[in-house]
Amino acid sequence: MDPLTFEKPGYSFSLVNIDCLPHSTHFNVLMALDAPIESLLPYLVACLPACTYVHGSGVVQLMDRGHIVAIYPDRLTITDVPDTTGAEALCAEYFALIERVQRELPRLTPVLRRQRSISVLDIYRRLPQTNCGLCLLPTCFAFAAAVFRGESVIGACKPVESTPSDFGELIEILQANGYQTP
Ligand code: SF4
């Protein structure tokens, strides 16, 4: 067995190195479910207010504390996890959510379509827009796009990091959409 694959009741998970980032010490997690959850997806969406889902697409996507999470009928993928302990905790959390949704199914109203409530422009408009480059990206717009995709965190913007209280609205909308904030 792959030494980085762990078996749990109901699922297994493995850690995959992020090859495109040679110096990264983080992993992506692949969580394989023993039983498929295709019919459950619209009910999971009902419990995940900041996700994106279109019925029939077969995938629920969301940002969760800086991780990009994709929920498929047979598996979940979770990006940017630091170690096995972090992966184990996240997988346990998502499996507990699946079990809760299964238990509460009769009381839940399925949601067939949900769009993310944040865009790159929403982030960009609330940044300093000075293009100072201190985040190591050439423009604030490039940084906003990187944050939106989960490739950077808002704290990498130096003005936000040094005076977060000046960016309260930005931090609030990011938190509401599951992004990691300072
Ligand atoms: S550090 Fe902040 S203000 Fe400077 S370019 Fe990056 S996003 Fe813009």
Residues whose N, C-alpha, C, O or C-beta is under 5 A from the ligand:
A	BS01	SF4	L127 P128 Q129 T130 N131 C132 G133 L134 C135 L137 T139 C140 F143 A156 C157 K158
